Amino acid sequence: EDQVTQSPEALRLQEGESSSLNCSYTVSGLRGLFWYRQDPGKGPEFLFTLYSAGEEKEKERLKATLTKKESFLHITAPKPEDSATYLCAVQALGGGNKLTFGTGTQLKVEL
Amino acid sequence: NAGVTQTPKFQVLKTGQSMTLQCAQDMNHEYMSWYRQDPGMGLRLIHYSVGAGITDQGEVPNGYNVSRSTTEDFPLRLLSAAPSQTSVYFCASSPPGFLTEAFFGQGTRLTVV
């Protein structure tokens, strides 16, 4: 059974204080790993897809990396508008388009 | 471009009542899916469809039915609501191919009393 574990559950940062969110996964064969952002009362919004170990992708203050066992979402000099829940999901080989999600990391960035 | 539209946004049901959660997308996506989101549980797949006329069960299908008569619509039916079905429900659609991003609706918050 595919499993995705995210840590920490919640994270509070000061504006400009960089940090990383972790997503560890167990999957029979990884096709890809996804990061989504979810704002309160809204549906998840796509951020990144990572396909192979060693891959990195960047978008503004966010950078996602992938190893064979985990992925990190690095947040550099965050701003209050980066406050959201960040979700990680995996897609397994042989599983079609199905996604298995972690429980998310709730990030709050304060002034 | 509306994307994925879910209705209603909020609903309160009594135990045993039935209802249909509506989901429509205007992106001509073949793959559509329903998830429920509960505190501490993450998003869990209920049912999915790879195209009109084709549906299959996800991780937590019990108590839910789906059908897919058109590419655009993918309704989720609760035949006899139970308090355990209190949750936030999300519909999503994806372009063809694997590793494509899923587009989510705004969600339906359902309370069963």
Contacts between the chains, C-beta under 8 A, distances in Angstrom:
chain1	res1	chain2	res2	distance
A	4	B	42	7.6
A	31	B	98	5.9
A	31	B	99	6.4
A	32	B	98	7.3
A	32	B	99	4.4
A	34	B	101	7.5
A	34	B	102	7.9
A	41	B	106	7.7
A	41	B	107	7.4
A	42	B	106	6.1
A	42	B	107	7.3
A	43	B	4	7.5
A	43	B	90	5.3
A	43	B	92	7.6
A	43	B	104	3.1
A	43	B	105	5.4
A	43	B	106	5.5
A	43	B	107	5.5
A	44	B	43	7.5
A	44	B	90	7.5
A	44	B	102	7.7
A	44	B	104	5.0
A	45	B	104	7.4
A	46	B	101	3.8
A	46	B	102	6.9
A	46	B	103	7.6
A	49	B	99	5.5
A	49	B	101	6.9
A	51	B	99	6.8
A	87	B	42	7.5
A	87	B	43	7.2
A	89	B	43	7.7
A	91	B	98	6.6
A	91	B	99	6.5
A	96	B	48	7.9
A	96	B	50	7.0
A	96	B	98	7.5
A	97	B	31	4.8
A	97	B	33	7.6
A	97	B	48	7.4
A	97	B	50	7.5
A	97	B	94	5.6
A	97	B	98	6.2
A	97	B	100	7.6
A	97	B	102	7.9
A	98	B	33	7.7
A	98	B	45	6.0
A	98	B	48	6.6
A	98	B	58	6.9
A	99	B	43	7.7
A	99	B	45	7.2
A	99	B	102	6.8
A	100	B	45	7.9
A	101	B	35	7.8
A	101	B	42	4.4
A	101	B	43	4.1
A	101	B	44	7.6
A	102	B	42	5.7
A	103	B	40	6.1
A	103	B	41	6.7
A	103	B	42	4.2
A	104	B	42	6.6
